[in-house]
Amino acid sequence: MGEGAPGRGGRARDDPGDLMPETPLERLERWEDFGATWRTLELDDEHVVLQLCTCHGEPVDRLESDDSALIEYVRAASSSTR
């Protein structure tokens, strides 16, 4: 993924007017927007660990967070097909 890729709001992340840091959920959504995939490694009520993969399924990064919005998103995605 290249720098300055648009987020959900359509504004580039390197836009000087973008003062808010990207949330873990926004990071995952941006990852998906570029066609990449992810796998849940750990998930409980307070913490999630995801393996971020290429569109071919090769692991390239990890996303670890206690963000409740991300945990809810992963739970919902796990109960349906991604």
Buried (B, 14 or more C-beta within 10 A) or exposed (E): EEEEEEBEEEEBBEEEEEEEEBBBBBBBBBBBEEEBBBEEEEBEEEEBBBBBBEEEEEEEEEBEBEBEEBBEBBEEBEEEEE
